[in-house]
Amino acid sequence: MVTALTESLVSVQQPANKPAALKILPKHLRIGDPHIAEDGCQDPLLTLNRRLYPSVDAWRSTLDGAQNPKIAGLNVEQVVDARFVRKLDERGFIDRLSAAQR
């Protein structure tokens, strides 16, 4: 699952793939507003660093703005787990995938 998500995030980062992402996202997530779909393409990129590891600071900022008090009170360090991404990175998967997308 993490491999597929990594592939999709690398793909969305490619400007040539943005039109396809903006067609797929609203269809499968039932989003009617194109601006929300546009934000949906950008949001994952804001919460990841360039090596696709989850950014604790970005997630903390996201959770701080949550309206649900149970979510806003979560300890980000206990929720964010980068070990699966780290394994992909150590195996060279992310580098190979990024190189193939260029």
C-alpha atoms as a printed R data frame, in Angstrom:
    type eleno elety resid chain resno       x      y       z
1   ATOM     1    CA   MET     A     1   0.000  0.000   0.000
2   ATOM     2    CA   VAL     A     2   2.784  2.438   0.870
3   ATOM     3    CA   THR     A     3   4.471  1.597  -2.443
4   ATOM     4    CA   ALA     A     4   1.287  2.453  -4.385
5   ATOM     5    CA   LEU     A     5   0.784  5.675  -2.438
6   ATOM     6    CA   THR     A     6   4.409  6.645  -3.064
7   ATOM     7    CA   GLU     A     7   3.984  6.003  -6.781
8   ATOM     8    CA   SER     A     8   0.850  8.134  -6.876
9   ATOM     9    CA   LEU     A     9   2.478 11.017  -4.982
10  ATOM    10    CA   VAL     A    10   5.487 11.030  -7.296
11  ATOM    11    CA   SER     A    11   3.129 10.945 -10.267
12  ATOM    12    CA   VAL     A    12   1.030 13.874  -8.993
13  ATOM    13    CA   GLN     A    13   4.194 15.948  -8.593
14  ATOM    14    CA   GLN     A    14   4.817 15.755 -12.331
15  ATOM    15    CA   PRO     A    15   3.244 18.782 -14.093
16  ATOM    16    CA   ALA     A    16   2.361 16.643 -17.123
17  ATOM    17    CA   ASN     A    17   0.177 14.409 -14.924
18  ATOM    18    CA   LYS     A    18  -1.791 17.199 -13.242
19  ATOM    19    CA   PRO     A    19  -4.694 17.265 -15.774
20  ATOM    20    CA   ALA     A    20  -5.235 13.526 -15.319
21  ATOM    21    CA   ALA     A    21  -5.088 13.860 -11.528
22  ATOM    22    CA   LEU     A    22  -7.648 16.665 -11.633
23  ATOM    23    CA   LYS     A    23 -10.001 14.400 -13.603
24  ATOM    24    CA   ILE     A    24  -9.496 11.308 -11.446
25  ATOM    25    CA   LEU     A    25  -9.644 12.918  -7.998
26  ATOM    26    CA   PRO     A    26 -13.132 14.462  -8.274
27  ATOM    27    CA   LYS     A    27 -14.573 11.360  -9.926
28  ATOM    28    CA   HIS     A    28 -13.431  8.840  -7.332
29  ATOM    29    CA   LEU     A    29 -13.769 11.088  -4.288
30  ATOM    30    CA   ARG     A    30 -17.079 12.617  -5.437
31  ATOM    31    CA   ILE     A    31 -15.766 16.178  -5.355
32  ATOM    32    CA   GLY     A    32 -17.935 18.664  -7.230
33  ATOM    33    CA   ASP     A    33 -15.832 21.808  -6.819
34  ATOM    34    CA   PRO     A    34 -12.742 21.901  -9.075
35  ATOM    35    CA   HIS     A    35 -10.928 24.179  -6.587
36  ATOM    36    CA   ILE     A    36 -11.261 21.533  -3.894
37  ATOM    37    CA   ALA     A    37  -9.831 18.965  -6.312
38  ATOM    38    CA   GLU     A    38  -6.913 21.316  -7.044
39  ATOM    39    CA   ASP     A    39  -6.253 21.695  -3.314
40  ATOM    40    CA   GLY     A    40  -6.501 17.916  -2.959
41  ATOM    41    CA   CYS     A    41  -3.649 17.514  -5.431
42  ATOM    42    CA   GLN     A    42  -1.494 19.996  -3.533
43  ATOM    43    CA   ASP     A    43  -2.242 19.060   0.085
44  ATOM    44    CA   PRO     A    44  -0.283 15.787   0.110
45  ATOM    45    CA   LEU     A    45   2.722 17.614  -1.284
46  ATOM    46    CA   LEU     A    46   2.602 20.105   1.582
47  ATOM    47    CA   THR     A    47   2.717 17.384   4.230
48  ATOM    48    CA   LEU     A    48   5.722 15.548   2.750
49  ATOM    49    CA   ASN     A    49   9.327 16.537   2.419
50  ATOM    50    CA   ARG     A    50  11.176 16.066  -0.866
51  ATOM    51    CA   ARG     A    51  12.112 12.474   0.052
52  ATOM    52    CA   LEU     A    52   8.407 11.680   0.618
53  ATOM    53    CA   TYR     A    53   8.819 11.286   4.349
54  ATOM    54    CA   PRO     A    54   5.882 12.678   6.311
55  ATOM    55    CA   SER     A    55   6.623 16.120   7.702
56  ATOM    56    CA   VAL     A    56   5.874 16.190  11.417
57  ATOM    57    CA   ASP     A    57   5.673 20.009  11.379
58  ATOM    58    CA   ALA     A    58   3.176 20.046   8.501
59  ATOM    59    CA   TRP     A    59   1.025 17.385  10.161
60  ATOM    60    CA   ARG     A    60   1.186 19.279  13.457
61  ATOM    61    CA   SER     A    61  -0.037 22.407  11.684
62  ATOM    62    CA   THR     A    62  -2.827 20.431  10.004
63  ATOM    63    CA   LEU     A    63  -3.956 18.864  13.270
64  ATOM    64    CA   ASP     A    64  -3.789 22.184  15.112
65  ATOM    65    CA   GLY     A    65  -6.409 23.511  12.701
66  ATOM    66    CA   ALA     A    66  -8.695 20.499  13.102
67  ATOM    67    CA   GLN     A    67 -12.220 21.238  14.246
68  ATOM    68    CA   ASN     A    68 -12.632 17.892  15.994
69  ATOM    69    CA   PRO     A    69 -11.024 18.250  19.463
70  ATOM    70    CA   LYS     A    70 -10.049 14.563  19.507
71  ATOM    71    CA   ILE     A    71  -8.002 15.055  16.352
72  ATOM    72    CA   ALA     A    72  -6.592 18.419  17.420
73  ATOM    73    CA   GLY     A    73  -5.329 16.849  20.650
74  ATOM    74    CA   LEU     A    74  -3.330 14.054  18.998
75  ATOM    75    CA   ASN     A    75   0.407 13.856  19.567
76  ATOM    76    CA   VAL     A    76   1.795 13.960  16.015
77  ATOM    77    CA   GLU     A    77   5.005 12.176  16.974
78  ATOM    78    CA   GLN     A    78   2.934  9.180  18.110
79  ATOM    79    CA   VAL     A    79   0.842  9.133  14.924
80  ATOM    80    CA   VAL     A    80   3.360  9.748  12.121
81  ATOM    81    CA   ASP     A    81   5.369  6.645  11.253
82  ATOM    82    CA   ALA     A    82   7.921  6.869   8.460
83  ATOM    83    CA   ARG     A    83   9.400  3.362   8.701
84  ATOM    84    CA   PHE     A    84   7.666  2.041   5.559
85  ATOM    85    CA   VAL     A    85   8.787  5.036   3.491
86  ATOM    86    CA   ARG     A    86  12.272  4.674   4.990
87  ATOM    87    CA   LYS     A    87  12.423  1.042   3.797
88  ATOM    88    CA   LEU     A    88  11.440  2.076   0.265
89  ATOM    89    CA   ASP     A    89  14.027  4.835   0.338
90  ATOM    90    CA   GLU     A    90  16.798  2.565   1.631
91  ATOM    91    CA   ARG     A    91  16.059  0.101  -1.184
92  ATOM    92    CA   GLY     A    92  16.399  2.889  -3.768
93  ATOM    93    CA   PHE     A    93  12.750  2.628  -4.819
94  ATOM    94    CA   ILE     A    94  12.019  6.363  -4.498
95  ATOM    95    CA   ASP     A    95  15.116  7.353  -6.490
96  ATOM    96    CA   ARG     A    96  14.270  4.874  -9.257
97  ATOM    97    CA   LEU     A    97  10.661  6.009  -9.350
98  ATOM    98    CA   SER     A    98  11.584  9.692  -9.465
99  ATOM    99    CA   ALA     A    99  14.128  9.064 -12.211
100 ATOM   100    CA   ALA     A   100  11.554  7.148 -14.260
101 ATOM   101    CA   GLN     A   101   9.077 10.042 -13.981
102 ATOM   102    CA   ARG     A   102  11.548 12.573 -15.412
